[in-house]
Amino acid sequence: SLQVLQQGLLVHGFRLLAPNGTLVYSTCSASKRQNEDIVQYLLDTHPEAELEALPSPPEGQAAMPYNPGLDGMEHVARFDAKTSESSGMFVARLRKKALVRQTVGGAATQQT
């Protein structure tokens, strides 16, 4: 299914990120199954994944009107066709946190 394909593409791209790397997931769909559900799948299966706030527009430039994510998902943007004067889209910005693991000797090491 398309949802399984999108999950696989997002997970594969995320795995290629270096620690503290950023990935933008964007679709031209208004479907929750192709947007929030895909992002939530990554967050649920990869503890090193976190959503980041989307950047503000440059000073003096108006922000494009958007709606928040469905089901209370923060740090994502849904652009509907009417208010954004586009075909509609979804955008999420994800960061790969560097996980810290304790070794037997007590020294901390980074793990990706």
N, C-alpha and C positions, 0 to 999 in steps of 0.2 A: 504494500500500500504506500501511498504518498507520505503518510505520516512516518512509517518505518524508514523510508528513504531519507526524509528530512532529519530524523533522529540520528541516523548513521552519518550523514554528512556533517552535522553539527558536532557530534562526538569526535569524528575523525579530525576535523579542523581544530577542535579544542585541544586534542592530544598533541598536535604539532606546535602549540604555543610554548614558548619558553616561560619559566616562572615570571610572574608579573606581566605577562603579555596580555594584550587586549584583542578581542574578537567581536565584530559587530554581526549580529544575526538579523537579517532583514528579509521580509517577504512582500509580495504585492497581493496579499490575501487578507481578508477580514476574518478568516476562520480561526476560532480559538484553538482548534485541533492542530492547525499549522503554525500557530504563533505561541501563545502562552503555554500550551501543553508541551510543545517541543522544548521550550526554554526550561520549564519545570522538570522535564525528564532529565535534562543535563544537570540541573541543580540537585536533583534527587540521587543521581548515580555518580556524581563527581564532587566530593566534598571540597575540592580545591576550586570549584567554580563559584563565582559570586557576581551578582548583577551590580553594575555601576551606574550612577546617575549619568544621564545624557548631558553633553556639554551645552551651555547656553550659547545663543547666537552672538556673533561679534557685536561690540558696542555700536549702537546706532542702527542696527539691523533688527527688524521685527521678527519675533519668533513665529514659526509656522504653527497655526492652530492644530492641536492634537488632543486626543483623549487618553486618559490613563489606561493601564492594562485591565483586563477583566479579572474578576475574582480577587481584587485587591493587589494584584502583582505590581510592585513598585519599580521604578527606574526603567520602564518601557514606554513606548509611544505608539498609539494607534492613530493613523491618519485616515479619516473617512473621506470619500470622494467629494462630498458636498462642501465641507468646511475647509479642506486643504486644497481644493481645486486641482486634485490629482486623481489618479485611478484608485487611490487608497493604498495604504501600506502599513507595515508593522516594523518597529526597530527596537532592538535590545542590545546593550553593550555589556559584554561579559569579560571578566578578568580572571586569569589563572593565578590563584594565590600560591605562594611558595609554602608548602607544608613543612613543619619542623618536626623531626623525629628524634627522640632521645636514644642514644646508643647505650651499651652496657656500661661503658666508662663514664657516662653522664654528660659527654660532650654532645651538643646539638648539631645536627646536620640537616641540610636542606634536602627535601625530597620533592620530586615533581609528580 
